[in-house]
Amino acid sequence: MSDGDSLDDAGPSLQQRRMQAAVSHAQRVRHLSPKFHESTDPTLAFFYHPRTLSVLVCLLAGFLYVALFIDPSNDILNTRWGLVALCSVFIVISVVLFRDGPFIRPHPALWRVVLALNVLYEMFLVFLLFQSKQTGRQMMAFFDPVLGVELPERSYGDNCALTVENVRGGIDIFVLAHSLGWFGKALIIRNHTMCWILSITFELLEYSLAHQLPNFNECWWDHWILDVFTCNWLGIYVGMKWCEHFKMKTYTWHGIREIPTIKGKLSRAGAQFTPHSWTVYQWAPTRRFKSFAGFIAFAVLIMLAELNVFYLKSLLWVPPEHPLVIARLALLFLFALPSAREYYEYYSNPRCKRMGAHCWMLITTLLTELLIIVKFGRGEFSEPFPTHVIAFWSLVASILVGFSVWQFAVAPRLRQHRSSDKKTE
């Protein structure tokens, strides 16, 4: 036997064994979650290999620098750095241990970080839930010393004459916030009809809760002309155009090395931050009772996410333009993107028997916020609900219940009796 034969018989090399292990791991992942799997671009394979030891070294180096060079006599600064370090460790552990979610672009690790941030926010809310209202307001002052002071009440419904001056005076930075908010919600909901239903529903909720939150007291033209048919329409229109673009786009992913031109390589690098594929949400609430109930539950969660921020900033004395409010809205947008995808999978796929981690965490977060509002709101909102508000929402609830009974209980039996009568004839 020659030396060449002995080398051939020695078995695969270390690099070949690693490649085989990577392929088998990819096959296991594909078997476990075929819905959300993507084959790794070999050009970007470096970013998909485990880097746990490198991350550990960088994390410890950062801790060492902070521990040696910050002022040990400043207790507030030390507490803030300690919280940052605590959150950093938890995020790193989450990136290493959490499972991948429904999104894989630009990298699955990014969405593990999003899930970790949701867990951290939920832990903060649970801690806040067990504090008194005054302590909660003082905690806001820990993040920003200017907070912790009662806010002046502001109403937008003092002068409701439809004039150019009044309309111009009603246009502020929150007009842009309305449009951006509904642009984001269009990307989350991905259904034009549902966006409009929720847009109108929120304005009706503002009418209904104006006796509790003064900034909900707006003029009729502010509600319908500025909000619904201008800002909300613009955000929904642009957002749904983006959805249509991603829906019609042909997703053919090439490795960067396979693209010959520099412009093509840059375009492919930028495309890493776009969806790998696009799922159109067909809610179809009248198909079966589970779909109807899931549609109502999803709408309630969206409205809860909208209303919670108004009540929290009112109870905790945080101005609407403060970075904490903006950060909460931005985080909730990131939380909602994968959560809506997992909710739709659970909603529409009969074979899906469990809700995804992102969706479960976001629902828990919204309900915890609601518990904080209920606890801190005791004694704050003494004025009872107006009779016409109770009558209106009672009518809406009656219509929904009556429709569901007719659509899913009475009508199917009538159709069944008619079909049996025709067969007997």
ZIQUIQUI-V370576 format. One record per pair of residues at least 24 apart in sequence whose C-alpha atoms are under 7 Angstrom apart, sorted by the first residue. I is the first residue (numbers start at 1). J is the second residue. If there is no record, write none. Layout:
i = <I/I>
j = <J/J>
This chain:
i = <36/36/41/42/43/43/43/91/102/102/102/103/105/105/105/105/105/106/106/114/114/115/118/118/119/122/125/125/126/129/133/136/137/137/147/147/148/149/150/151/153/154/154/155/155/155/155/156/156/156/156/157/157/157/160/175/178/178/179/179/179/179/180/182/182/182/183/183/183/183/184/186/186/186/187/187/188/188/188/190/190/190/190/191/192/195/198/199/199/200/202/208/212/246/247/251/251/288/289/291/294/304/305/308/308/311/312/315/315/335>
j = <102/103/255/255/255/256/257/116/338/341/342/338/272/273/274/275/276/272/273/334/335/358/335/361/361/365/368/369/368/372/376/316/316/317/317/318/317/317/317/317/214/214/215/214/215/217/218/215/217/218/219/217/218/219/219/231/231/232/231/232/234/235/235/232/235/236/235/236/238/239/239/236/239/240/239/243/336/337/340/240/243/280/281/281/240/236/299/228/232/228/303/389/381/278/278/276/277/408/408/347/347/366/366/369/370/373/373/376/377/362>
